[in-house]
Every structure is written in C-alpha cells, then in structure tokens.
Amino acid sequence: MPLYDYECEDCGPFTEFRSMSRSSDPMPCPCGKAARRILTAPFIADMDPHNRIAHQRNEKSAHEPKVVSGKPPGHGHGGGRRHARRPWAIGH
C-alpha cells in the first residue's frame, strides 16, 4: 500500500498507508477528527541521476516547449527531389 500525507486542522500533518482506491477519502486523525489528504512533491533526491534529469526535462517541456519553425533541411525547392536523404535508413 502507498503512503499518503494527510493534515488535521488541530494536530497538523501526518502520513498513513492506505489503498489507492481510498486515498482521496478523509482519513481519521489519531485525535478522532477527519483529516484531508494533502499533495506533496515527490522525493526525487534518491532517484537515479539519469532518471532525475529526464524528469526535469519533461517538467520543463510541459511549461516551456521548444518551438520548431521552418522546413527541415532538404525539403525545399531544388533538385527535383521530393524527400531528403535519410542517413539512418538502409538503402535498397
């Protein structure tokens, strides 16, 4: 079962293991009041450096995507070729 963070108005934040299907339901605090689930950032300091860099790039691209304009090289007027040569393709 995953570990979720909850916050009681009187006692403050606490964590509890709970099934994913019930994660959004209020959790009873040890004091007896219902506590709401709070969302926290994932702890990625222990993550593999390559995965962490990929995660950071994905986050950045979601908010600041690179804009590509113009046609790729080889797709202009000239030479009568319709498609540019693909160096990764095996020739026939």
ZIBELRA-V626623 format. One line per field, one symbol per residue. burial: # if it has 24 or more other C-alpha atoms within 12 Angstrom, else .. A space follows every 10 residues. Layout:
BEGIN
burial->???
END
This chain:
BEGIN
burial->...####... ...###.... ......#... ....###... .......... .......... .......... .......... .......... ..
END
